[in-house]
Amino acid sequence: MGIEVNTVWLVAGALSTSFGLLVMLLRSRYTGHFEAALRLWGESCLCVGIAFWMASSSPRAALSLASPSLGILAITLQYLAVVELKQQRRQRLWVQLPFTVALASYVWFGVVQPNVAAGLFVVNVLRTVVLARIAVSFAQPEDGQHQFVDVLAAGVYSIVAFSAMAVVVDLVRIHDFAGVYDFNSPRTGYAIMVITVSQAILFTLFILAMTERLNHELKHQSMHDPLTNLFNRRAIEEIGFHQKSLSLRSGQPFTVFMIDVDHFKPINDTHGHAAGDAVLKSVATALREGLRNEDYLGRWGGDEFCVLLPGADRDEAEAIADRILAIFPTLNLSVGDKPVATNVSIGIASVDESVAGFDVLLDIADNALYEAKRAGRARYVFAGSTAAQTAS
């Protein structure tokens, strides 16, 4: 039994339009680049649906080439959606050139010098190139890592690009640019079904890729302070309990800093909370510069910070504290046009067998911090030490 191609066009158009409408409904739940990515993908699906409905068996080249030319716009929108989702740099060449060439091909081979086969050849070459470019965008790592869903989507796009190239080869081999093309042949019907299925798979992978990023972003927000982007108190507690247990099992040293910004309240009272927030951001940046790559820095609350130093013994912890204290006198902080002098006090505590838990270790470091403040600030006190140390 032969395939009814007109029915395939209608069903494919309905499915693609449904995908587009579903995505446009979903986008209202999101903001920022997620909303923009969904909008672009939804617009792409709607373009594909319209392109399928526009397809006809009319011998007029202008009508026959309108559908595949609109398809180029659809996959260009998919490229923009992927770039937006992965927050890559948008390349103007890939935004403007494919549709410009497709439009020129439509005008020339559809109106000026009607030749459907030649027009389809140009459009499918463009499809191959743009689909391959989307595969490359999906395959690019983020933060040095490849996401599994991204790699899978890149693979599917590569397969679809290969199928578009097969159409180009078929046009060269069979039609020899005779000027006509049978859009109602069973071959065309099967090709449209393949395109529809691949669009459904790519739609699913796109949603999975977005969901993966949403989960990562939500996890990041739950573990980080929104002002400084440091770990928040909850994250520091979780990491600290784990690091202390690991230290006791392995016998490796583990040290904690409790850090307080000296004379921070007058800055807030005199210059306002916006100025105070700016100072806290600068303090966070300065603290990062003084720490090792393996250390964990978090905002404990207000103007207080906590640092976890895995593997740091007393000598190394004191060297790090000296380095931190030496940074602050060199900071050029100002509120408006007035310079602001800022420094920190540090309380230090290390794990030993007498420390029952991470919360106890924090209390010991916190008591050492208050000893440093009582001793005159801008210095550190190591718990158990009889003397406070200033920057050398």
Buried (B, 14 or more C-beta within 10 A) or exposed (E): EEBEBBEBBBBBBBBBBEBBBBBBEBBEEBEEBBBBBBBBBBBBBBBBBBBBBBBBBEEEBBBBBBBBBBBBBBBBBBBBBBBBBBEEEEEEEBBEBBBEBBEEBBBBBBEEEBBBBBBBBBBBBBBBBBBBBBBBBBBEEEEEEEBEBBEBBBBBBBBBBEBBBEBBEBBEEEBEBEBBBEBBBEBBBEBBBEBBEBBEBBBBBBBBBBEBBEEEEEEEEEBBBEBBEBBBBEBBBEBBBEBBBBBBEEEBBBBBBBBBBBEBEEBBEEBEEEBBEBBBBBBBEBBEEBBEEEBBBBBBEEBBBBBBBBBBEBEBBBEBBBBBBEBBEEBEBEBEEEEBEBBBBBBBBBBEEEBEEBEBBBBBBBBBBBBBBEBEBBBBBBBEBEEBBBBE
